């Protein structure tokens, strides 16, 4: 079923999907608490049967139907899911603000807090986990009363940090202005979070030419200029590659019903130069409030808005094979190279399990030694045999004096 504003979290070789809006009635989004995962532990072909989804709805009955939440993997190792916020309708209460999922026991639980002030509910924000098991939640928006006493959709610029080890909420340094529909990407080698895009009612689309970085060690912000930036956008996704590139997929223009011109752009976090994909990625590709998950060099684009004017949600998962710079190819086949390698090793196709020709064939020097030893042995046998024969003959012909008996 098509959906949007859901969450997707990679744990091992499983992409866990939760919640999202399944459609709209009278232009009001209808929330869900659907819970399932895509099994990518094995290779598969989209054109050959159904995708390997595993239904876990019975494990998420305590999670209220919702959309617009944020989720991130956490723990040591990162085998759990932290779920925060979102619109839960009549259950928008503090006790339903944050949940955690144990992927080993397949259990959801309400997050326990030992210290700190629980933050306000937000939606359409992002959450990331740093190297020290701390979860950073920035931005988002929700209905409320602004400083002028006017009811409306209020954008949040707070940085809320949850220490998942000690169960403590703390408040970090806030950003210059609130936003939602942005992305957050944690750089594990520098400890910085890069925030890209989004929208604010006062400023409109957030500038992408100069990006905002949050340093998790010093709790400070900085602005980073970039080269050859793309057009600003809202509702896009971002994933980090192994070579430290950020792939940004999709996004809407200031009129959020219209997609950006180039849905595939890449930021090199070493040079801060943008690279632009060639042409539209796909006419079937969602452009807003989808999810993107990277596994090895495959990116999975799941669900999202295809035609937001009529609230048509994609029920498809597109797979992209990632190349260098901003090169990509949409594919139907997902190949788990780790599984392929194991299989090839099992059938003894590696040099370590199959002796090479040089290992089983003696060298020329060894052959010479063997021949010399063999000929020497034969010659020795002949010589010793001849000497023995002559000795025997002489011994046989030799005469001895007669023995005289003693009286």
Residue pairs with C-beta under 8 A, 6 or more apart in sequence:
1 22
1 34
1 315
2 22
2 23
2 303
2 312
2 313
2 314
2 315
3 20
3 21
3 22
3 32
3 34
3 303
3 313
3 315
4 20
4 21
4 67
4 286
4 288
4 289
4 290
4 303
4 304
4 305
4 313
4 314
5 19
5 20
5 21
5 29
5 67
5 68
5 124
5 289
6 17
6 18
6 19
6 20
6 21
6 34
6 67
6 291
6 302
6 303
7 17
7 18
7 19
7 20
7 69
7 70
7 71
7 83
7 291
8 15
8 16
8 17
8 71
8 291
8 292
8 293
8 300
8 302
9 15
9 16
9 18
9 71
9 72
9 73
9 81
10 16
10 73
10 293
10 294
10 295
11 73
11 78
11 79
11 80
11 81
11 103
12 41
12 79
12 103
13 39
13 40
13 41
13 295
13 336
14 37
14 38
14 39
14 40
14 41
14 54
14 103
15 37
15 38
15 40
15 293
15 295
15 300
15 302
16 35
16 36
16 37
16 56
16 81
16 101
16 103
17 34
17 35
17 36
17 37
17 38
17 291
17 302
17 303
18 33
18 34
18 35
18 60
18 63
18 69
18 71
18 81
18 83
19 31
19 32
19 33
19 34
19 35
19 63
19 65
19 66
19 67
19 69
19 86
20 31
20 32
20 34
20 67
20 303
21 29
21 30
21 31
21 32
21 67
21 313
22 30
22 31
22 32
22 34
22 313
23 29
23 30
23 311
23 313
24 30
24 311
27 311
29 67
29 87
29 311
31 64
31 65
31 66
31 67
31 87
31 88
31 89
32 65
32 66
32 67
33 57
33 60
33 61
33 63
33 64
33 65
33 66
34 57
34 60
35 56
35 57
35 59
35 60
35 63
36 53
36 54
36 55
36 56
36 57
37 53
37 54
37 56
38 51
38 52
38 53
38 54
38 300
38 302
38 317
39 52
39 53
39 54
40 52
40 295
40 300
40 334
40 336
41 336
41 339
42 52
42 336
42 339
43 333
43 334
43 335
43 336
43 339
43 340
44 51
44 52
44 333
44 334
45 332
45 333
45 334
46 317
46 319
46 332
46 333
46 334
47 332
51 317
56 106
59 106
59 107
59 108
60 108
62 99
62 108
63 83
63 99
63 108
64 88
64 89
64 91
64 96
65 88
65 89
66 86
66 87
66 88
66 89
67 86
67 87
67 123
68 85
68 86
68 87
68 123
68 124
69 83
69 84
69 85
69 86
69 123
70 83
70 84
70 85
70 86
70 125
70 126
70 127
70 137
70 140
71 81
71 82
71 83
71 84
71 127
72 81
72 82
72 127
72 128
72 129
72 135
73 79
73 80
73 81
73 82
73 129
74 80
74 81
74 82
74 100
74 129
74 133
74 135
74 164
75 133
75 164
76 133
78 129
79 102
79 103
79 104
80 100
80 101
80 102
80 103
81 100
81 101
81 103
82 98
82 99
82 100
82 111
82 127
82 129
82 135
82 162
82 164
83 98
83 99
83 100
83 101
84 97
84 98
84 127
84 135
84 137
85 97
85 98
85 121
85 122
85 123
85 125
85 137
85 140
86 121
86 123
87 123
87 142
88 96
92 121
94 118
95 110
96 110
97 111
97 118
97 119
97 121
98 110
98 111
98 118
98 162
99 108
99 109
99 110
99 111
100 108
100 109
100 111
101 107
101 108
101 109
102 109
111 162
111 167
112 167
113 167
113 168
113 169
114 166
114 167
114 168
115 166
115 167
115 168
115 169
116 168
116 169
116 170
117 169
117 171
118 169
119 137
119 158
119 160
119 169
119 171
120 142
120 156
121 142
122 137
122 139
122 140
122 141
122 142
122 156
122 180
123 140
123 141
123 142
123 180
124 140
124 141
124 180
124 181
124 235
124 289
125 137
125 138
125 139
125 140
125 141
125 156
125 180
125 182
126 137
126 138
126 139
126 182
126 183
126 184
127 135
127 136
127 137
127 184
128 135
128 136
128 184
128 185
128 186
128 193
129 135
129 136
129 164
129 186
130 136
130 186
130 191
130 216
131 188
131 191
132 165
133 163
133 164
133 165
134 161
134 162
134 163
134 164
134 216
135 161
135 162
135 164
136 159
136 160
136 161
136 172
136 184
136 186
136 193
136 214
136 216
137 159
137 160
137 161
137 162
138 157
138 158
138 159
138 160
138 175
138 184
138 193
138 195
138 214
139 155
139 156
139 157
139 175
139 178
139 179
139 180
139 182
139 195
139 198
140 155
140 156
140 178
140 180
141 153
141 154
141 155
141 156
141 178
141 180
142 153
142 154
142 156
143 151
143 152
143 153
143 154
144 151
144 152
144 154
145 151
145 154
146 152
146 154
153 201
154 178
155 177
155 178
155 179
155 180
155 200
155 201
155 202
156 178
157 174
157 175
157 176
157 177
157 178
157 179
158 171
158 174
158 178
159 171
159 172
159 173
159 174
159 175
159 214
160 169
160 170
160 171
160 172
161 169
161 170
161 171
161 172
162 168
162 169
163 169
163 170
172 214
172 219
173 214
173 219
173 220
173 221
175 195
175 212
175 214
175 221
176 212
176 221
177 200
177 202
177 203
178 200
179 195
179 198
179 199
179 200
179 206
180 198
180 199
181 197
181 198
181 199
181 234
181 235
181 236
181 252
181 289
182 195
182 196
182 197
182 198
182 206
182 234
183 195
183 196
183 197
183 198
183 236
183 237
183 238
183 248
184 193
184 194
184 195
184 238
185 193
185 194
185 196
185 238
185 239
185 240
185 246
186 192
186 193
186 216
186 240
187 193
187 194
187 240
187 244
187 269
189 244
191 215
191 216
191 217
192 213
192 214
192 215
192 216
193 213
193 214
193 216
194 211
194 212
194 213
194 224
194 246
194 267
194 269
195 211
195 212
195 213
195 214
196 208
196 211
196 236
196 238
196 246
196 248
196 267
197 205
197 206
197 208
197 232
197 233
197 234
197 236
197 248
197 251
198 205
198 206
198 234
199 205
199 206
199 234
199 254
199 256
200 206
204 254
205 232
205 233
205 234
205 253
205 254
206 232
207 232
208 226
208 229
208 230
208 231
208 232
208 233
209 225
209 226
209 229
210 223
210 224
210 225
210 226
211 223
211 224
211 226
211 272
212 221
212 222
212 223
212 224
213 221
213 222
213 223
213 224
214 220
214 221
215 221
215 222
224 272
225 272
226 267
226 272
226 273
226 274
227 271
227 272
227 273
227 274
228 273
228 274
228 275
228 276
229 274
230 248
230 260
230 262
230 265
230 274
230 276
231 253
231 260
231 261
231 262
233 248
233 250
233 251
233 252
233 253
233 260
234 251
234 252
234 253
234 256
234 288
235 250
235 251
235 252
235 256
235 287
235 288
235 289
235 305
236 248
236 249
236 250
236 251
236 252
236 260
236 287
236 288
237 248
237 249
237 250
237 290
237 291
237 292
237 301
238 246
238 247
238 248
238 249
238 292
239 246
239 247
239 249
239 292
239 293
239 294
239 299
240 246
240 294
241 247
241 294
241 297
241 322
244 268
244 269
244 270
245 266
245 267
245 268
245 269
246 266
246 267
246 269
247 264
247 265
247 266
247 292
247 294
247 299
247 322
248 264
248 265
248 266
248 267
249 263
249 264
249 281
249 285
249 290
249 292
249 299
249 301
250 259
250 260
250 263
250 285
250 286
250 287
250 288
250 290
250 301
250 304
251 259
251 260
251 263
251 287
251 288
252 258
252 259
252 260
252 287
252 288
252 308
253 259
253 260
256 288
256 308
257 308
257 309
259 287
259 288
260 287
262 276
262 277
262 279
262 280
263 277
263 280
263 281
263 285
263 287
264 276
264 277
264 281
264 326
264 328
265 274
265 275
265 276
265 277
265 326
266 274
266 275
266 276
266 277
266 325
266 326
267 273
267 274
267 275
268 274
268 275
275 325
275 326
276 326
277 326
277 327
277 328
278 326
281 318
281 320
281 328
281 330
282 318
282 330
284 306
284 314
284 316
284 318
285 301
285 306
285 318
286 301
286 303
286 304
286 305
286 306
286 313
286 314
287 304
287 305
287 306
288 304
288 305
288 308
289 304
289 305
290 301
290 302
290 303
290 304
290 305
290 314
291 301
291 302
291 303
291 304
292 299
292 300
292 301
292 302
293 299
293 300
293 302
294 300
294 322
296 336
296 337
296 338
297 321
297 322
298 319
298 320
298 321
298 322
298 331
298 334
299 319
299 320
299 322
299 328
300 317
300 318
300 319
301 317
301 318
301 319
301 320
302 317
303 313
303 314
303 315
303 316
303 317
304 313
304 314
305 311
305 312
305 313
305 314
306 312
306 313
306 314
318 330
319 330
319 331
319 332
319 333
319 334
320 328
320 329
320 330
320 331
321 328
321 329
321 330
321 331
322 328
323 329
344 350
345 353
348 354
362 370
